[in-house]
């Protein structure tokens, strides 16, 4: 029933996607829910939970009951008299044993703590997988929006070129311009059409990439995305050092590495515990029945009832050297994981420094393109006036228009690139990546 409801919900969700724009948060939620790497890590968490439960159950006393029924022919031992008989013999044996470990160097207690930390590390692995899916989805989402903006701009450019061509054709017919100008502007229209087709093709590929990231066939390919407004002041409040300080406290991959290092403390204690004597309390109860005895079944079980209690002490002597070697190996493994944890921290620090540098470069590039667009826009306005007045040839006009078109496309790419860089730094700090 639960699966049916989930499937129905996905169908309904897919229907809604075709009707209303999908938000960035909805896209990330869908991608995480359907990502197989996340699912695999979640299953590893379930395994870790089972291992933790098993280590806790090891503290409980052990108990075992046994029963057997046998038929013997020929010479055999009578279990009632322990004498030899040479006839058919029906025998029954019943026993019950129980034992509890009183002390084993705190092996079980440290085993529990170790498994508890490993479970927490596995949970961080799940979060790390979700973080990676989140970043991939955000990038794919922004690439679709950027492509949509570029297609819209290409359509506007094409429309403007067509209108300019229409005016030029009229001026050529009136004798104010040469036919060469008409042919040149016709070539510009063809170039703009090619640019539009190229942008549309890239948009199609980016939409496919985003759709594959969601990994949900119930979502239609003609999905719509909620528009983000990449406007406002550009600049990041925190420095790269401040971002890294936050990442040390919030990033799942750093937490997972640190937890695994800490788990080796209990691994070492656990293995050292094997070098201590082990003290256990055990009990054994048994009874039996034999068909050769001239005694009733119930009386035989009562007469043969046996009880045994023992306090057992096991002292490792020569095997202690084996345990010492295992302890040394665990110490080396801990150092190895410490190096891995340091490597993770270095990678994160370098990643943050690179992301911060990319953010600054993206901002400088956007600022430069913004000034470029303003200048090229004024240049094109002047070129249009001079071209209409016949004081500017069509080649110079096309150069002015091409410069503005290229600058506008670059500006769109730079703005979304900057927005993605901001999301990366926010992610490192554990900030909310979505607008509520």
N, C-alpha and C positions, 0 to 999 in steps of 0.2 A: 504494500500500500504506500509506504514511504517513497519507494522508487517511482511509483506511478505519479504521485504528487509532484516529485521533483521533475519528472519528464514533462508533465503538464505545465509546470511553472516555466520550464525552459522554452516550451512552445509559445506560451503566452508572452514571455520575455522577448522572444524573437519577433513576435507580431508587433509588440510595442516599439521595437527598434526601428521597424519600417515606418512607424507613425510619428514618433517623436525623436528628436536628436539624442544620441547617446552621450552622456557626460564622461569626462575623463575618469572620474571615480568609478562609474559603472563599468567602463572598459577594463580598468585594472582589476576590479572584483571578478569579472567574468574570466579574464586571463588567468588569474591566480587559481580560481576554482577548477579550471580545466587544464592546468599545466601538469604534465605527468611527472616532471622532476619534483615539484612540490608534493605531489601525491606519494612518490617513492619515499621522500624524506618523512612524510607523515606516517607511513608504514614502519619506518625505522624507529620512530618514536613509540609506536605501539609495541614493537619488539623490546625496546628499552624498558617500557613500563612492565612488560611481562618478566623481564630479567630482574627488575627491582622487586617485584612481588615474590618471585622465586627465592631470592636471597633473604627476604624477610621470613618466608615460610621455613627456611632452614633453621630458624631458632626454635621451632616447635619440636616437641619430642617425636621420635619415630615409633611407629607401632605396626605390627604385622601379625596376622592370624593365618594359620595353616591347618589344613585338614586333608587326610588321605584315606583311601579305602583300597585294600589289596586282597587278592585271592592267591594263595600259594598251594602248589601240589608237590608231593614228595617230601624230602627231608628239608626242614626249615626250623627256625628258632621261634618258639612260642613267645610273643611279646608280653604275655602275662606272667609266665614262670621263668622266662629266659632259658628254658630247656629245649632240647631237640625233640621234634615230633616228626612222624612220617605219615602224614595224612593231609587231607584237604584242610586249609586254614584260611578263615576269613579274619582280617585284622583291620582295625581302625585306629588312627592316630590323630590327635588334636593338640595344637599348641598355640601359644600367644606370646609374643615377645615385644618389649618396649625398651626404649633407651633415650636418654637425653644427655647432651653435652653440657657439662658444667663449666668447663674452661678449655679454650683452645687458642690462647694468646690473642683474644679479641678478633679472631679471623672473620667470624660471621658479621660482627658489628662493622668492621672496616669494609667488608664486602658490600654491605648494604649502602654505606656512604659512597663507595665508589660507583655503584650502579645508579645511585640517585644523581650524582654529578654527570654521569654519562647520559642519563635521560635528559637532564637540563641542556647538555651540549647538543643532543639530537634535536631538541626543541629550537635551539638557536639556528641549527642547520636548516630547519624548516623556514624560519624567518629570513635567513639569508637567501634561500631560494625564492621566497616571495619578493624580497627586495630586488633581486635581479629581474624577475618578471615585471615588477613595477616599472623599473627604469626602461626596460625594453618596450613596454607598452606605451609609456609616455613618449619615448622617441618616435615610435611608429605613429602615434596619434598626432604629434606635432608635424611630422613629415606630411601627413595627409592634409592638415590645415595649411601648411606652407604651399603644397602643390595646388590646393584649391585657390589660394590667393594668387598664385602665379598664373593659373589658368584664367581667372577673372581679369587679371591685368593684361594678359595676352589677348583676350577677347576685346578689351577696351582699345588696345593698341591697333588691333586689326580693324575695328570699327572706325577709329580715327583715321587710319590710312585710307579706308574706302571712301570716307567723306572727303578727304583731301583729294583723292583721285577724281571723284565726281566734280569737284570744283575746278580741278585742272583740266578735265575734259571739256568743261564748259568754256574755260578761258582759251583752250586750243581752238575750239570751234569759232570763238569770237576773234581769233587771230592775235590774241594778247600773248600767248605762249607758243613755243615750238612743239611739234609732235614728239620730239625727243623727251620733253618733260613728262608727257603722258606715259610714254613707255617706261621711263625710269620709275615713276610712281607706281606703275603697274607691277614692276619688279619688286618694289617695296611691299606691296600688298601680298604678293606671292611669298615673300620672305616671312611676313607676319603670319600668313596662314600656316607655313611650315613650322614656325615657332609655336603656334597654338597647338598644332597636332603633336609636336614633341612634348609640350607641357601636359597635354591630355594623356599621352601615353605614360609619362612619368607618374601622373596622378593615379592612373589605373594600377600601375605596379605598386605604388605606395599603399593604395587601398587594399590590394591583395596581401601585401606584407602585414598590414594591420589586422586584416581578417584572419590570417593564419596565426597571428600571435594570440588571438582570442581562443582559437581551437574549439569553436562551438559552431557546428554546421547548422544549428537552428537559427543563427543570426543571418539574415539575407545579405547578399553581396552589395545590394543597393542601400546599405546603411547610411544614416546621416549622423554627423558628429556635431556636438554643441560647439559653437565657436568660442574660442578664447580671445580675449582682447589684449594683444601684446602692446599695450600702451602704458603711459605713465613714466615716472622717473626711473632712469636706469642707474644702478649702483648697488653694491652689496654692503650691508652694514658691518658684517664680521670679517676679520682678517683670516688668512689661511691657518694661522696658529690657533685661533679661537675655534675655527671649524674642526680642526683635528682634536682639540681638547674635548669637544662635544662628541665627536665620533668615538673616542675611546670609551665613553660612558654609554653610548647608544647603539653602536653598530654591532649587528649580530655576529658577523664573522670574527670580530675581535673577541667578543664574549665567549664564543664557542671555543676558540683556541685557548683562552685563559682558563676556562672551566676544565678542559681536558688536561692541562698541566696540573691543576689542583687535584684532579682525580688520581694522579699518580702518587700523591702523598699517601692516600689510603691504600693504593696498590702495594707500596713499599711496606707500610705497617702490616698489611694483610699477610704478605710473604714472610715478614719477620715473625709474625705470630706462629707460623708453622715450626719455628725453631724451639718453641716452648713445649713443655709437657702438656699432654691432653688428658683431661680428667672427665670421665663419663660415668653415669649411673645407668645400669641395665637390669632388666628383670625378665624372667622366662617362666612360663606356666605351661604344663603339658599333662596329658592323660592318654590312655589307650584302651583298646578292647580286643579280645581274642575269642574266637568261636570254640576253641578247644577247652577253655576253662569251664568248669561246672558252676559258673557264677552268673547272675543276671547282668544284663547290659548296664543298668544304672549303677549296680554295686561295683562293677569293674571300673567304671569311670571314676567313682569315688575312691576306690582303693588304690588306683594307679595315679591319683592326682599328685603332681609334683610342682614345687615352687622353688624359684631360684632368684636371688638378688645379688648383684655384684657392683662394686665400685672399682672401675678399671682406670689405671694410670698408664699412659703410653709416653715413653721418653725417647725422643729421636737422638740417636748417637752418631752413627756414621752418615745418616741421611741429612744431618744438619749442614754438611758441607754443600750438598745439593741445594738446600734452601738458601744458603748464603750466596751462592752463585746466581740464583734467581733474583735475589734482592739486588745484587750488583747490576744485573741486566735491567731491572726495573728502574734503578737510579739513572742508568745510561739512557733508557727510553724517556725518562722525565726530562733529562737535559736536551734530548732530541726534540721533544715537543716544545720545550722552552724556546729553542732556536726557531722552530716553526712559528710559534706565537710572535716572536720578535720579527720574523720575516713578514708575517701578516700585517703587523703594525707599520713596518717600513713601507710595504706596498700601499697600505691605506694612506699613509702620510704623503707618499709620492703621488698617489692618485689625486689627493686633495690639492696638493701644490700644482699639479698639472691642470686640474679642473679650474682652479682659481685663476691660473695664468690664461687658460682658454677663455674664461669669463671676461677678464680684462681686455684680451685681444678682441673678443666679440664686441665689447662695448666701444672700443676705439674704432673698430671697423664700421660699426653702425653709425657712430658720430660722423665719421668721414663720409660715409655714403649719404647721410642726411644732408650734409652741406653740399655734396655733389649733386643730389637730386634737386635741391633748391636752385643751384647755379644752372644746371642743365635745363630746368623748367623755364627759368627766365630766358635762357639762350634760345630755347625752342619757340617761346612766345615771340621773341624778337625776329627769329627766323621766319615764322609764319607770316608776320606782318610784311617783312621785306620780300618774302616769296610772292605774296599776293600782289605786292606793288611792282613786282618784276625786277627788283634790284638784287635778288639772290637767286642763284641757279638751284636746280633741283638736287644736285649732288650735295651741295652744302646743307640744304634743308634736311636731306636724308641722314646726313652725318649727325646733325643736331638731334633729330628724333631718335636715331639708334642709340646715341649716348644716353639720352634720358631713359629710354626703355631698359637698357642694360642696367643702369644705376638703380632703377626701381625694383627690378628683379633681384638684384644683389641685396638691396635693402630689406626686402621681404625675407630672404634667406638668413641674413644677419640677425634680424629681430627674433626669429624663431630659434636660431642657434643660441642666441643669448638667453632666451627663455628656458631652453633645455639645460644650459649651464647652471642657471639659477636653481632649477629643480634638482640637479645633481648635488649641489652644495647643501640644499635643504635636506636632501635624503641623508647625507652624511651626518647631519645634526639631529636626525630623528624628528624633523619638523613635519607638519601637515602639508602634504603635497597637493592637496585639493582644496578648491574654494567651496566652502559649505553653502 
